[in-house]
Every structure is written in C-alpha cells, then in structure tokens.
C-alpha cells in the first residue's frame, strides 16, 4: 500500500511539474508575443524619423528618461496640466447617485464641452436611432461612466498633443490614437478581470504621457531623429511607462491607476494592470491593421488574442479620430 501511495504521489508530482512547465511555456510565449507586437508598433510609429543609432546613443536616451522618474516635478513640467474645469467636473461625477439634470447642469457650464458631449452621443459607437440634439438627451445616452470617459479624454488630449517640435510632434497624432483605443479596450477588458472600468480607461489615457516626453529627449539627443530599432522601442516603452506612473502620482491620480501603469506588462501585476496590458496590445494591433502593416489573419491577431479580445479589436475600428 505504501509503495502504491508513493507511486500515486510521485505521479501527481510529475503531473504537477508537467503542468507548471506548460504554464511557464505559455507565459514565455505570451511575453515573446507582447515584445514582438511592441517592436512592430514602435518601428511603425518611428518609421518617418527613425535612424540607425549606436547602442551608446540608445542607452543615453534611456538613461535620461529613467533619470526623470526621480524628478517628478521636472518630468510633469514637460507636459501641460489637466484643465481645472475638467478636474472639477470629474470630481462632481464621482457621485454615483448624481441625477441626469445635475449632470447636464455641470456640463452646461462650458459650451465647448456641450458640443463635445452631443457629438459623442451621435458617434458610431453609440449609434442612436435618431440624431440627438439636446444636452439632456446626450447625457442620458452616455450615462455616468460614458460621460466620465469623455471628460477624461478631453482632459488628457492636450497632454499627448504637445506643442513640442520635431519627432514628438510628428508622432503625437498616432500616440493619441493609441491612447484613445487603449483606454477603450482596457475598459472593455476590465470587468472580466474584476477591475474598475473607469480606472482602466483613465490608465489607458495616461500611460503614454511619459512616451511623449521620451520622444522629446530622443529628438534632442539624435538631432531630429530617433533610434529606429524595435529592441530599443521595447525598452523605451517600458521606461516611459514608468515615467507616466511617476507623473500620474505627482498629479494625484488614483493610487490604483498609478499602480496599473507601473505594473503593466507584468503577468503577475494587479488586475487593473492586466486590463491595461491587454488594452495596450489590442490598441497597437488596431493601429497596425489600420496602417496595413499587418493583415487580419496575422498570427499577432489569430494567436495573440482570444475571441473576446478579437471582437474588441473589431469594435475599435468604429472609434472616430
């Protein structure tokens, strides 16, 4: 009996070891796929200004970006602040019990914002049965979370579309397109990971702020160019994401949003970080598909995404720029 139990336990241990090996291989494959997507996306993003920089130049850029993480005040000074009116509105929207009329009154304080809300309610994403022409109708269509997301997007837009010249200005439109799509995709992934929907959206919008600073640094070091290597791009994304987390913390963003940005890409990160990681990849693939860099049957899509993620990828095609 003892030998039989020993063989049984030994077999279980072997099965457990085999299962662990399979899990480790799956994580490795996932990591490799994520790195390949990042490299492809970076090469496309930097294509018009990429140069064959030396390893020493690449390291200098990365060192300068990383050094800024120790100086959040200087780092945050390189991008505009969130408009005060929008932060006040977001604060008002933190009340889950706020009425539609109260929401309309808050939004109605700014005519530009009113136009944005009505435009959003009539977008292809919401697909109203007939055109919405009133603020109350638009607020009802968007709902509390939809309004929060729109306000966050309006607030973050100037942060990405910086007035810097050179490479940072060239890549800004595509960086912002990625930010919007990443935010949307992360918010879609959030419920399945028991993560906050709005917090995921906010993290998606915020994570590229550091990247715009990084492109300013690269432009200066490379005199109007940036290193074109995909391997460099992978490291730049990671370094700039940490910079985004530092800036977000300096601006008193919610702690879970800061944590999600800092941990994005780590398979053992918190649920919000996992939602951001998935949203980030889906958004990058959407831009690569739209630019015809890859095809819909590319392995990045067919093997890198599950069915739900592929449906989200398709939905991103409906987002207007």
KELUM-355430 format. One line per 8 residues: their letters; for each residue x, y, z of C-alpha. Coordinates in Angstrom, 3 decimals. Example, Ala and Ser with C-alpha at 12.3 -4.5 7.8 and 13.67 -1.06 7.14 Angstrom:
<rs>
as	12.300:-4.500:7.800 ~ 13.670:-1.060:7.140
</rs>
This chain:
<rs>
xxxxxxxx	0.000:0.000:0.000 ~ 2.790:2.383:0.929 ~ 4.544:1.797:-2.426 ~ 1.255:2.338:-4.270 ~ 0.642:5.603:-2.439 ~ 4.213:6.619:-3.163 ~ 3.760:5.908:-6.882 ~ 0.478:7.816:-6.863
xxxxxxxx	2.018:10.819:-5.179 ~ 5.048:10.608:-7.422 ~ 2.783:10.580:-10.468 ~ 0.892:13.567:-9.123 ~ 4.158:15.384:-8.589 ~ 5.180:14.628:-12.176 ~ 1.829:15.848:-13.455 ~ 2.142:18.986:-11.342
xxxxxxxx	5.654:19.548:-12.682 ~ 4.467:18.999:-16.250 ~ 1.575:21.390:-15.718 ~ 3.920:24.002:-14.265 ~ 6.226:23.594:-17.259 ~ 3.313:24.106:-19.643 ~ 2.197:27.210:-17.725 ~ 5.741:28.592:-17.786
xxxxxxxx	5.972:27.981:-21.529 ~ 2.643:29.728:-22.064 ~ 3.832:32.757:-20.082 ~ 7.084:32.798:-22.083 ~ 5.168:32.638:-25.373 ~ 2.855:35.411:-24.207 ~ 5.834:37.569:-23.235 ~ 7.554:36.927:-26.575
xxxxxxxx	4.380:37.795:-28.491 ~ 3.919:41.008:-26.494 ~ 7.535:42.023:-27.198 ~ 7.096:41.311:-30.918 ~ 3.960:43.464:-31.041 ~ 5.740:46.287:-29.208 ~ 8.705:46.100:-31.598 ~ 6.479:46.122:-34.700
xxxxxxxx	4.403:49.003:-33.360 ~ 7.470:51.070:-32.437 ~ 9.088:50.564:-35.855 ~ 5.874:51.769:-37.499 ~ 5.464:54.694:-35.099 ~ 9.046:55.907:-35.632 ~ 9.309:54.984:-39.322 ~ 9.407:58.550:-40.681
xxxxxxxx	12.111:59.691:-38.265 ~ 13.980:56.514:-37.359 ~ 17.735:56.298:-37.660 ~ 20.350:53.606:-37.139 ~ 21.608:54.947:-33.812 ~ 24.516:53.449:-31.906 ~ 23.969:51.461:-28.731 ~ 25.624:54.290:-26.810
xxxxxxxx	23.075:56.803:-28.122 ~ 20.194:54.455:-27.331 ~ 21.495:53.986:-23.798 ~ 21.895:57.743:-23.303 ~ 18.235:58.294:-24.204 ~ 17.033:55.509:-21.920 ~ 19.214:56.786:-19.067 ~ 17.775:60.308:-19.407
xxxxxxxx	14.201:59.026:-19.466 ~ 14.818:56.851:-16.407 ~ 16.548:59.724:-14.587 ~ 13.367:61.796:-14.893 ~ 11.494:59.217:-12.826 ~ 13.495:60.512:-9.860 ~ 12.426:64.096:-10.574 ~ 8.619:64.075:-10.991
xxxxxxxx	8.310:67.854:-10.810 ~ 10.647:68.369:-13.769 ~ 9.039:65.498:-15.668 ~ 5.496:66.787:-15.199 ~ 6.644:70.264:-16.231 ~ 7.333:68.946:-19.749 ~ 3.624:68.340:-20.436 ~ 0.542:70.550:-19.918
xxxxxxxx	-1.597:70.222:-16.817 ~ -5.125:68.817:-16.874 ~ -7.622:71.733:-17.272 ~ -9.073:72.747:-13.894 ~ -12.695:72.789:-15.133 ~ -12.479:69.177:-16.260 ~ -10.979:68.013:-12.964 ~ -13.834:69.770:-11.140
xxxxxxxx	-16.357:68.008:-13.358 ~ -14.708:64.633:-12.804 ~ -14.914:65.294:-9.085 ~ -18.635:66.041:-9.377 ~ -19.123:62.830:-11.372 ~ -17.642:60.742:-8.577 ~ -21.107:60.774:-7.006 ~ -22.780:57.598:-8.273
xxxxxxxx	-26.212:58.985:-7.335 ~ -25.959:62.227:-9.291 ~ -29.068:62.907:-11.432 ~ -29.192:63.457:-15.196 ~ -30.357:67.042:-14.666 ~ -27.440:67.709:-12.302 ~ -25.032:66.189:-14.836 ~ -26.459:68.382:-17.585
xxxxxxxx	-26.122:71.461:-15.367 ~ -22.447:70.684:-14.680 ~ -21.636:70.070:-18.345 ~ -23.689:73.095:-19.453 ~ -21.192:75.437:-17.806 ~ -18.939:75.114:-20.873 ~ -20.318:75.465:-24.418 ~ -17.368:73.664:-25.987
xxxxxxxx	-17.957:70.757:-23.640 ~ -21.661:70.714:-24.519 ~ -20.768:70.355:-28.205 ~ -18.327:67.519:-27.414 ~ -20.953:65.630:-25.392 ~ -23.594:65.898:-28.122 ~ -21.069:64.887:-30.767 ~ -20.034:61.852:-28.719
xxxxxxxx	-23.652:60.752:-28.227 ~ -24.145:60.823:-32.010 ~ -20.957:58.870:-32.764 ~ -20.816:55.493:-34.494 ~ -20.047:53.864:-31.164 ~ -23.393:54.793:-29.573 ~ -25.426:54.584:-32.821 ~ -28.566:56.491:-31.711
xxxxxxxx	-31.793:55.606:-33.566 ~ -32.155:59.279:-34.499 ~ -29.826:62.268:-34.118 ~ -29.528:63.603:-30.565 ~ -29.751:67.385:-30.457 ~ -30.148:68.255:-26.766 ~ -27.690:68.122:-23.895 ~ -30.114:66.152:-21.703
xxxxxxxx	-30.557:63.566:-24.448 ~ -26.809:63.286:-24.933 ~ -26.153:62.916:-21.188 ~ -28.820:60.210:-20.969 ~ -27.271:58.344:-23.920 ~ -23.741:58.459:-22.488 ~ -24.634:57.675:-18.897 ~ -22.412:58.419:-15.926
xxxxxxxx	-19.493:56.216:-16.982 ~ -19.634:57.334:-20.607 ~ -19.561:60.961:-19.511 ~ -16.651:60.303:-17.176 ~ -14.704:58.701:-20.017 ~ -15.428:61.558:-22.404 ~ -14.339:64.157:-19.848 ~ -11.167:62.212:-19.105
xxxxxxxx	-10.415:62.037:-22.823 ~ -10.952:65.774:-23.235 ~ -8.711:66.418:-20.239 ~ -5.907:64.188:-21.457 ~ -5.902:65.258:-25.104 ~ -3.627:68.322:-24.598 ~ -1.160:66.187:-22.624 ~ -0.435:63.976:-25.628
xxxxxxxx	-0.831:66.574:-28.345 ~ 2.093:68.597:-27.035 ~ 3.315:71.764:-28.727 ~ 6.818:70.343:-28.986 ~ 8.506:70.366:-32.356 ~ 10.308:67.597:-34.246 ~ 9.680:63.928:-33.645 ~ 7.372:64.411:-30.653
xxxxxxxx	5.086:66.496:-32.826 ~ 5.233:64.033:-35.726 ~ 4.240:61.014:-33.649 ~ 1.709:62.844:-31.450 ~ -1.396:62.083:-33.589 ~ -0.690:58.336:-33.615 ~ 0.293:58.295:-29.938 ~ -3.045:59.918:-29.127
xxxxxxxx	-4.933:57.496:-31.393 ~ -3.303:54.657:-29.488 ~ -4.147:56.269:-26.134 ~ -7.852:56.541:-27.005 ~ -8.047:52.966:-28.284 ~ -6.013:51.587:-25.404 ~ -8.318:53.320:-22.915 ~ -11.416:51.914:-24.603
xxxxxxxx	-10.015:48.380:-24.908 ~ -8.734:48.357:-21.313 ~ -12.180:49.405:-20.066 ~ -13.749:46.558:-22.061 ~ -11.275:44.036:-20.614 ~ -11.723:45.331:-17.045 ~ -14.975:43.570:-15.984 ~ -13.599:40.135:-16.855
xxxxxxxx	-10.624:40.830:-14.601 ~ -12.668:42.333:-11.739 ~ -11.000:45.689:-12.387 ~ -12.591:49.140:-12.361 ~ -13.904:50.188:-15.774 ~ -13.273:53.926:-15.443 ~ -9.929:53.411:-13.700 ~ -8.827:51.162:-16.589
xxxxxxxx	-9.904:53.817:-19.062 ~ -8.002:56.516:-17.184 ~ -4.859:54.362:-17.025 ~ -5.069:53.788:-20.784 ~ -5.219:57.509:-21.450 ~ -2.385:58.331:-19.038 ~ 0.203:55.689:-19.861 ~ 1.561:57.464:-22.994
xxxxxxxx	2.244:60.822:-21.343 ~ 5.769:59.704:-20.477 ~ 6.283:58.464:-24.044 ~ 5.800:61.963:-25.428 ~ 8.459:63.215:-23.021 ~ 10.723:60.347:-24.111 ~ 10.341:61.322:-27.771 ~ 11.345:64.894:-26.899
xxxxxxxx	14.515:63.543:-25.298 ~ 15.260:61.202:-28.214 ~ 14.740:64.039:-30.689 ~ 17.259:66.224:-28.863 ~ 19.875:63.504:-28.476 ~ 19.551:62.286:-32.080 ~ 19.192:65.805:-33.509 ~ 15.781:65.472:-35.100
xxxxxxxx	15.707:61.681:-35.325 ~ 15.037:58.727:-33.019 ~ 16.602:55.261:-32.882 ~ 14.645:53.021:-35.264 ~ 15.395:49.683:-33.595 ~ 12.423:47.671:-32.390 ~ 14.504:46.359:-29.493 ~ 15.159:49.928:-28.402
xxxxxxxx	11.442:50.644:-28.754 ~ 10.570:47.876:-26.304 ~ 12.883:49.386:-23.688 ~ 11.653:52.909:-24.411 ~ 8.024:51.868:-23.883 ~ 8.858:50.338:-20.513 ~ 10.973:53.303:-19.344 ~ 8.401:55.851:-20.493
xxxxxxxx	5.550:53.939:-18.846 ~ 7.368:54.177:-15.514 ~ 7.742:57.902:-16.174 ~ 3.987:58.128:-16.835 ~ 3.340:56.452:-13.478 ~ 5.587:58.965:-11.712 ~ 3.814:61.909:-13.369 ~ 0.403:60.418:-12.554
xxxxxxxx	1.406:60.054:-8.893 ~ 2.703:63.650:-8.846 ~ -0.665:64.818:-10.188 ~ -2.548:62.872:-7.505 ~ -4.132:60.353:-9.843 ~ -5.877:57.459:-8.040 ~ -3.333:55.094:-6.499 ~ -4.729:52.080:-8.371
xxxxxxxx	-4.283:53.895:-11.700 ~ -0.668:54.746:-10.872 ~ -0.048:51.142:-9.832 ~ -1.626:49.782:-13.011 ~ 0.628:51.894:-15.241 ~ 3.731:50.936:-13.267 ~ 2.886:47.200:-13.397 ~ 1.567:46.998:-16.957
xxxxxxxx	3.213:44.187:-18.899 ~ 3.897:42.090:-15.795 ~ 1.770:38.899:-15.866 ~ 1.747:38.916:-12.055 ~ 0.574:42.519:-11.829 ~ -2.737:43.617:-10.283 ~ -5.956:43.085:-12.234 ~ -6.114:46.704:-13.357
xxxxxxxx	-2.589:46.400:-14.781 ~ -3.612:43.250:-16.655 ~ -6.599:45.071:-18.173 ~ -4.236:47.870:-19.244 ~ -1.755:45.371:-20.699 ~ -4.449:43.688:-22.778 ~ -5.910:47.011:-23.887 ~ -2.475:48.280:-24.859
xxxxxxxx	-1.790:45.305:-27.125 ~ -5.244:45.364:-28.740 ~ -4.854:49.086:-29.476 ~ -1.410:48.618:-31.021 ~ -2.731:45.848:-33.246 ~ -5.654:48.065:-34.297 ~ -3.277:50.788:-35.457 ~ -1.041:48.286:-37.255
xxxxxxxx	-4.102:46.840:-39.014 ~ -5.394:50.285:-39.982 ~ -1.974:51.177:-41.394 ~ -1.919:47.838:-43.301 ~ 1.336:46.856:-41.613 ~ -0.281:43.528:-40.708 ~ -3.285:41.618:-42.067 ~ -6.346:40.382:-40.091
xxxxxxxx	-5.060:36.794:-40.354 ~ -1.647:37.695:-38.910 ~ -0.560:35.460:-36.038 ~ -0.435:38.555:-33.808 ~ -4.220:38.561:-34.104 ~ -5.150:34.913:-34.585 ~ -2.795:33.503:-31.939 ~ -2.107:36.547:-29.793
xxxxxxxx	-5.735:37.387:-28.997 ~ -8.634:35.286:-27.768 ~ -12.126:35.542:-29.253 ~ -13.319:38.273:-26.886 ~ -10.191:40.345:-27.488 ~ -10.613:39.984:-31.261 ~ -14.183:41.286:-31.001 ~ -12.860:44.274:-29.060
xxxxxxxx	-10.237:44.768:-31.780 ~ -13.035:44.929:-34.338 ~ -15.027:47.378:-32.221 ~ -12.045:49.744:-32.109 ~ -12.418:50.260:-35.866 ~ -15.586:52.242:-35.108 ~ -13.851:54.845:-32.955 ~ -13.561:58.193:-34.703
x	-10.334:60.170:-34.548
</rs>
